[in-house]
Amino acid sequence: MIDLNEIRAKQKNDIEKILNDLLDEQFKLKLQAATGQLANSNQSKRVRKDIARIKTILKEKGND
């Protein structure tokens, strides 16, 4: 899980890079799930929730 206070302290560009990394990881996990290579299906749920958290923080920073 991501430390949200640490993320909130970062600049918007850094947060967007973290979001892109998470989206790449989500894509790779989807490919693994489709081919039957995904050992821990919990990973996709964790990544999906982290993406939502990051998007929420970005929206908060946009409203400031």
Biopython code that builds the backbone (N, CA, C, O; Angstrom):
import numpy as np
from Bio.PDB.StructureBuilder import StructureBuilder

atoms = [
    (1, "MET", "N", (0.840, -1.183, 0.000)),
    (1, "MET", "CA", (0.000, 0.000, 0.000)),
    (1, "MET", "C", (0.882, 1.242, 0.000)),
    (1, "MET", "O", (1.997, 1.226, 0.522)),
    (2, "ILE", "N", (0.387, 2.280, -0.571)),
    (2, "ILE", "CA", (1.114, 3.520, -0.731)),
    (2, "ILE", "C", (0.896, 4.406, 0.493)),
    (2, "ILE", "O", (-0.202, 4.458, 1.048)),
    (3, "ASP", "N", (1.971, 5.112, 0.912)),
    (3, "ASP", "CA", (1.840, 6.068, 2.006)),
    (3, "ASP", "C", (1.256, 7.364, 1.436)),
    (3, "ASP", "O", (1.932, 8.090, 0.707)),
    (4, "LEU", "N", (0.005, 7.643, 1.773)),
    (4, "LEU", "CA", (-0.710, 8.759, 1.164)),
    (4, "LEU", "C", (-0.150, 10.114, 1.581)),
    (4, "LEU", "O", (-0.140, 11.045, 0.776)),
    (5, "ASN", "N", (0.317, 10.245, 2.823)),
    (5, "ASN", "CA", (0.886, 11.519, 3.260)),
    (5, "ASN", "C", (2.153, 11.844, 2.485)),
    (5, "ASN", "O", (2.420, 13.003, 2.167)),
    (6, "GLU", "N", (2.930, 10.810, 2.183)),
    (6, "GLU", "CA", (4.144, 11.001, 1.391)),
    (6, "GLU", "C", (3.789, 11.426, -0.033)),
    (6, "GLU", "O", (4.454, 12.286, -0.609)),
    (7, "ILE", "N", (2.755, 10.833, -0.594)),
    (7, "ILE", "CA", (2.323, 11.170, -1.955)),
    (7, "ILE", "C", (1.798, 12.608, -2.008)),
    (7, "ILE", "O", (2.103, 13.348, -2.943)),
    (8, "ARG", "N", (1.015, 12.997, -1.009)),
    (8, "ARG", "CA", (0.450, 14.351, -0.998)),
    (8, "ARG", "C", (1.537, 15.421, -0.936)),
    (8, "ARG", "O", (1.327, 16.539, -1.406)),
    (9, "ALA", "N", (2.690, 15.093, -0.365)),
    (9, "ALA", "CA", (3.785, 16.056, -0.232)),
    (9, "ALA", "C", (4.539, 16.245, -1.551)),
    (9, "ALA", "O", (5.300, 17.203, -1.689)),
    (10, "LYS", "N", (4.341, 15.357, -2.509)),
    (10, "LYS", "CA", (5.072, 15.420, -3.777)),
    (10, "LYS", "C", (4.424, 16.418, -4.737)),
    (10, "LYS", "O", (3.283, 16.844, -4.560)),
    (11, "GLN", "N", (5.195, 16.766, -5.750)),
    (11, "GLN", "CA", (4.713, 17.643, -6.810)),
    (11, "GLN", "C", (3.773, 16.874, -7.727)),
    (11, "GLN", "O", (3.798, 15.644, -7.766)),
    (12, "LYS", "N", (2.949, 17.603, -8.461)),
    (12, "LYS", "CA", (1.958, 16.991, -9.347)),
    (12, "LYS", "C", (2.614, 16.103, -10.406)),
    (12, "LYS", "O", (2.088, 15.037, -10.727)),
    (13, "ASN", "N", (3.763, 16.534, -10.954)),
    (13, "ASN", "CA", (4.448, 15.742, -11.987)),
    (13, "ASN", "C", (4.918, 14.404, -11.439)),
    (13, "ASN", "O", (4.836, 13.382, -12.121)),
    (14, "ASP", "N", (5.417, 14.411, -10.191)),
    (14, "ASP", "CA", (5.877, 13.163, -9.574)),
    (14, "ASP", "C", (4.705, 12.212, -9.337)),
    (14, "ASP", "O", (4.828, 11.001, -9.521)),
    (15, "ILE", "N", (3.583, 12.767, -8.933)),
    (15, "ILE", "CA", (2.392, 11.940, -8.683)),
    (15, "ILE", "C", (1.891, 11.330, -9.991)),
    (15, "ILE", "O", (1.468, 10.174, -10.016)),
    (16, "GLU", "N", (1.936, 12.098, -11.069)),
    (16, "GLU", "CA", (1.511, 11.587, -12.374)),
    (16, "GLU", "C", (2.430, 10.458, -12.837)),
    (16, "GLU", "O", (1.973, 9.510, -13.475)),
    (17, "LYS", "N", (3.730, 10.554, -12.517)),
    (17, "LYS", "CA", (4.653, 9.473, -12.881)),
    (17, "LYS", "C", (4.316, 8.201, -12.092)),
    (17, "LYS", "O", (4.353, 7.100, -12.640)),
    (18, "ILE", "N", (3.992, 8.358, -10.819)),
    (18, "ILE", "CA", (3.600, 7.208, -10.003)),
    (18, "ILE", "C", (2.334, 6.575, -10.581)),
    (18, "ILE", "O", (2.222, 5.352, -10.654)),
    (19, "LEU", "N", (1.383, 7.417, -10.992)),
    (19, "LEU", "CA", (0.145, 6.920, -11.590)),
    (19, "LEU", "C", (0.435, 6.130, -12.867)),
    (19, "LEU", "O", (-0.130, 5.056, -13.075)),
    (20, "ASN", "N", (1.309, 6.655, -13.714)),
    (20, "ASN", "CA", (1.660, 5.950, -14.955)),
    (20, "ASN", "C", (2.319, 4.604, -14.657)),
    (20, "ASN", "O", (2.050, 3.613, -15.336)),
    (21, "ASP", "N", (3.181, 4.571, -13.641)),
    (21, "ASP", "CA", (3.815, 3.314, -13.254)),
    (21, "ASP", "C", (2.769, 2.296, -12.785)),
    (21, "ASP", "O", (2.849, 1.115, -13.121)),
    (22, "LEU", "N", (1.799, 2.761, -12.014)),
    (22, "LEU", "CA", (0.744, 1.870, -11.539)),
    (22, "LEU", "C", (-0.129, 1.375, -12.688)),
    (22, "LEU", "O", (-0.548, 0.217, -12.696)),
    (23, "LEU", "N", (-0.403, 2.241, -13.651)),
    (23, "LEU", "CA", (-1.191, 1.823, -14.811)),
    (23, "LEU", "C", (-0.443, 0.776, -15.633)),
    (23, "LEU", "O", (-1.050, -0.168, -16.138)),
    (24, "ASP", "N", (0.883, 0.941, -15.768)),
    (24, "ASP", "CA", (1.692, -0.069, -16.457)),
    (24, "ASP", "C", (1.649, -1.402, -15.709)),
    (24, "ASP", "O", (1.515, -2.464, -16.318)),
    (25, "GLU", "N", (1.763, -1.332, -14.383)),
    (25, "GLU", "CA", (1.716, -2.549, -13.578)),
    (25, "GLU", "C", (0.357, -3.235, -13.709)),
    (25, "GLU", "O", (0.275, -4.462, -13.777)),
    (26, "GLN", "N", (-0.715, -2.426, -13.744)),
    (26, "GLN", "CA", (-2.051, -2.990, -13.892)),
    (26, "GLN", "C", (-2.180, -3.700, -15.247)),
    (26, "GLN", "O", (-2.768, -4.779, -15.328)),
    (27, "PHE", "N", (-1.643, -3.108, -16.289)),
    (27, "PHE", "CA", (-1.686, -3.724, -17.613)),
    (27, "PHE", "C", (-0.963, -5.067, -17.616)),
    (27, "PHE", "O", (-1.459, -6.049, -18.168)),
    (28, "LYS", "N", (0.221, -5.100, -16.988)),
    (28, "LYS", "CA", (0.988, -6.344, -16.934)),
    (28, "LYS", "C", (0.242, -7.417, -16.137)),
    (28, "LYS", "O", (0.256, -8.593, -16.501)),
    (29, "LEU", "N", (-0.402, -7.002, -15.057)),
    (29, "LEU", "CA", (-1.163, -7.960, -14.262)),
    (29, "LEU", "C", (-2.356, -8.507, -15.034)),
    (29, "LEU", "O", (-2.691, -9.685, -14.908)),
    (30, "LYS", "N", (-3.001, -7.659, -15.834)),
    (30, "LYS", "CA", (-4.129, -8.124, -16.656)),
    (30, "LYS", "C", (-3.658, -9.145, -17.686)),
    (30, "LYS", "O", (-4.339, -10.138, -17.942)),
    (31, "LEU", "N", (-2.488, -8.895, -18.275)),
    (31, "LEU", "CA", (-1.949, -9.850, -19.236)),
    (31, "LEU", "C", (-1.637, -11.177, -18.561)),
    (31, "LEU", "O", (-1.924, -12.241, -19.109)),
    (32, "GLN", "N", (-1.048, -11.113, -17.365)),
    (32, "GLN", "CA", (-0.732, -12.336, -16.639)),
    (32, "GLN", "C", (-2.007, -13.101, -16.284)),
    (32, "GLN", "O", (-2.042, -14.329, -16.363)),
    (33, "ALA", "N", (-3.048, -12.374, -15.896)),
    (33, "ALA", "CA", (-4.307, -13.033, -15.548)),
    (33, "ALA", "C", (-4.930, -13.690, -16.775)),
    (33, "ALA", "O", (-5.499, -14.777, -16.682)),
    (34, "ALA", "N", (-4.823, -13.032, -17.915)),
    (34, "ALA", "CA", (-5.418, -13.570, -19.136)),
    (34, "ALA", "C", (-4.705, -14.831, -19.610)),
    (34, "ALA", "O", (-5.323, -15.720, -20.197)),
    (35, "THR", "N", (-3.397, -14.902, -19.350)),
    (35, "THR", "CA", (-2.642, -16.069, -19.792)),
    (35, "THR", "C", (-2.522, -17.138, -18.711)),
    (35, "THR", "O", (-1.924, -18.191, -18.931)),
    (36, "GLY", "N", (-3.091, -16.858, -17.550)),
    (36, "GLY", "CA", (-3.073, -17.836, -16.474)),
    (36, "GLY", "C", (-1.784, -17.873, -15.687)),
    (36, "GLY", "O", (-1.531, -18.850, -14.981)),
    (37, "GLN", "N", (-0.960, -16.847, -15.780)),
    (37, "GLN", "CA", (0.320, -16.822, -15.089)),
    (37, "GLN", "C", (0.268, -16.050, -13.776)),
    (37, "GLN", "O", (1.259, -16.013, -13.047)),
    (38, "LEU", "N", (-0.854, -15.442, -13.466)),
    (38, "LEU", "CA", (-0.961, -14.627, -12.259)),
    (38, "LEU", "C", (-1.095, -15.536, -11.046)),
    (38, "LEU", "O", (-2.073, -16.272, -10.910)),
    (39, "ALA", "N", (-0.100, -15.476, -10.166)),
    (39, "ALA", "CA", (-0.090, -16.351, -8.995)),
    (39, "ALA", "C", (-0.960, -15.783, -7.867)),
    (39, "ALA", "O", (-1.650, -16.533, -7.177)),
    (40, "ASN", "N", (-0.926, -14.478, -7.684)),
    (40, "ASN", "CA", (-1.665, -13.857, -6.589)),
    (40, "ASN", "C", (-2.674, -12.869, -7.175)),
    (40, "ASN", "O", (-2.304, -11.771, -7.590)),
    (41, "SER", "N", (-3.915, -13.250, -7.206)),
    (41, "SER", "CA", (-4.941, -12.398, -7.811)),
    (41, "SER", "C", (-5.238, -11.167, -6.967)),
    (41, "SER", "O", (-5.902, -10.243, -7.437)),
    (42, "ASN", "N", (-4.762, -11.141, -5.742)),
    (42, "ASN", "CA", (-4.951, -9.982, -4.869)),
    (42, "ASN", "C", (-4.186, -8.756, -5.356)),
    (42, "ASN", "O", (-4.554, -7.624, -5.043)),
    (43, "GLN", "N", (-3.127, -8.983, -6.118)),
    (43, "GLN", "CA", (-2.299, -7.880, -6.606)),
    (43, "GLN", "C", (-3.110, -6.931, -7.472)),
    (43, "GLN", "O", (-2.954, -5.716, -7.357)),
    (44, "SER", "N", (-3.966, -7.451, -8.331)),
    (44, "SER", "CA", (-4.740, -6.578, -9.212)),
    (44, "SER", "C", (-5.676, -5.683, -8.412)),
    (44, "SER", "O", (-5.860, -4.512, -8.746)),
    (45, "LYS", "N", (-6.256, -6.226, -7.375)),
    (45, "LYS", "CA", (-7.157, -5.437, -6.534)),
    (45, "LYS", "C", (-6.380, -4.324, -5.827)),
    (45, "LYS", "O", (-6.860, -3.194, -5.743)),
    (46, "ARG", "N", (-5.191, -4.634, -5.323)),
    (46, "ARG", "CA", (-4.374, -3.648, -4.632)),
    (46, "ARG", "C", (-3.966, -2.517, -5.575)),
    (46, "ARG", "O", (-4.036, -1.343, -5.211)),
    (47, "VAL", "N", (-3.540, -2.876, -6.782)),
    (47, "VAL", "CA", (-3.107, -1.881, -7.761)),
    (47, "VAL", "C", (-4.284, -1.006, -8.179)),
    (47, "VAL", "O", (-4.139, 0.209, -8.319)),
    (48, "ARG", "N", (-5.454, -1.623, -8.381)),
    (48, "ARG", "CA", (-6.633, -0.851, -8.775)),
    (48, "ARG", "C", (-7.004, 0.179, -7.712)),
    (48, "ARG", "O", (-7.350, 1.314, -8.038)),
    (49, "LYS", "N", (-6.933, -0.215, -6.447)),
    (49, "LYS", "CA", (-7.253, 0.709, -5.361)),
    (49, "LYS", "C", (-6.196, 1.803, -5.227)),
    (49, "LYS", "O", (-6.530, 2.953, -4.939)),
    (50, "ASP", "N", (-4.924, 1.455, -5.435)),
    (50, "ASP", "CA", (-3.863, 2.460, -5.387)),
    (50, "ASP", "C", (-4.042, 3.495, -6.499)),
    (50, "ASP", "O", (-3.810, 4.686, -6.287)),
    (51, "ILE", "N", (-4.453, 3.043, -7.671)),
    (51, "ILE", "CA", (-4.705, 3.959, -8.781)),
    (51, "ILE", "C", (-5.823, 4.935, -8.411)),
    (51, "ILE", "O", (-5.720, 6.132, -8.678)),
    (52, "ALA", "N", (-6.875, 4.426, -7.803)),
    (52, "ALA", "CA", (-7.986, 5.289, -7.397)),
    (52, "ALA", "C", (-7.521, 6.303, -6.357)),
    (52, "ALA", "O", (-7.926, 7.465, -6.398)),
    (53, "ARG", "N", (-6.679, 5.874, -5.433)),
    (53, "ARG", "CA", (-6.176, 6.791, -4.407)),
    (53, "ARG", "C", (-5.338, 7.907, -5.036)),
    (53, "ARG", "O", (-5.473, 9.076, -4.675)),
    (54, "ILE", "N", (-4.481, 7.534, -5.971)),
    (54, "ILE", "CA", (-3.622, 8.516, -6.640)),
    (54, "ILE", "C", (-4.469, 9.501, -7.439)),
    (54, "ILE", "O", (-4.212, 10.704, -7.412)),
    (55, "LYS", "N", (-5.472, 9.001, -8.145)),
    (55, "LYS", "CA", (-6.341, 9.893, -8.918)),
    (55, "LYS", "C", (-7.085, 10.856, -8.008)),
    (55, "LYS", "O", (-7.300, 12.011, -8.376)),
    (56, "THR", "N", (-7.481, 10.397, -6.823)),
    (56, "THR", "CA", (-8.159, 11.266, -5.865)),
    (56, "THR", "C", (-7.220, 12.374, -5.410)),
    (56, "THR", "O", (-7.627, 13.532, -5.317)),
    (57, "ILE", "N", (-5.983, 12.035, -5.129)),
    (57, "ILE", "CA", (-5.007, 13.040, -4.689)),
    (57, "ILE", "C", (-4.760, 14.043, -5.798)),
    (57, "ILE", "O", (-4.657, 15.241, -5.532)),
    (58, "LEU", "N", (-4.663, 13.578, -7.038)),
    (58, "LEU", "CA", (-4.461, 14.492, -8.165)),
    (58, "LEU", "C", (-5.636, 15.453, -8.313)),
    (58, "LEU", "O", (-5.445, 16.636, -8.593)),
    (59, "LYS", "N", (-6.841, 14.944, -8.127)),
    (59, "LYS", "CA", (-8.026, 15.791, -8.211)),
    (59, "LYS", "C", (-8.013, 16.836, -7.091)),
    (59, "LYS", "O", (-8.377, 17.991, -7.313)),
    (60, "GLU", "N", (-7.593, 16.430, -5.891)),
    (60, "GLU", "CA", (-7.508, 17.370, -4.774)),
    (60, "GLU", "C", (-6.496, 18.475, -5.089)),
    (60, "GLU", "O", (-6.753, 19.647, -4.817)),
    (61, "LYS", "N", (-5.352, 18.104, -5.659)),
    (61, "LYS", "CA", (-4.335, 19.092, -5.995)),
    (61, "LYS", "C", (-4.822, 20.025, -7.113)),
    (61, "LYS", "O", (-4.445, 21.196, -7.159)),
    (62, "GLY", "N", (-5.651, 19.503, -8.000)),
    (62, "GLY", "CA", (-6.188, 20.326, -9.076)),
    (62, "GLY", "C", (-7.178, 21.350, -8.581)),
    (62, "GLY", "O", (-7.328, 22.408, -9.191)),
    (63, "ASN", "N", (-7.859, 21.060, -7.484)),
    (63, "ASN", "CA", (-8.835, 21.985, -6.936)),
    (63, "ASN", "C", (-8.198, 23.102, -6.106)),
    (63, "ASN", "O", (-8.843, 24.109, -5.814)),
    (64, "ASP", "N", (-6.929, 22.919, -5.729)),
    (64, "ASP", "CA", (-6.263, 23.950, -4.908)),
    (64, "ASP", "C", (-5.955, 25.186, -5.701)),
    (64, "ASP", "O", (-5.398, 26.142, -5.162)),
]
sb = StructureBuilder()
sb.init_structure("model")
sb.init_model(0)
sb.init_chain("A")
sb.init_seg("    ")
for serial, (resi, resn, name, xyz) in enumerate(atoms, 1):
    if name == "N":
        sb.init_residue(resn, " ", resi, " ")
    sb.init_atom(name, np.array(xyz, "f"), 0.0, 1.0, " ", f" {name:<3s}", serial, name[0])
structure = sb.get_structure()
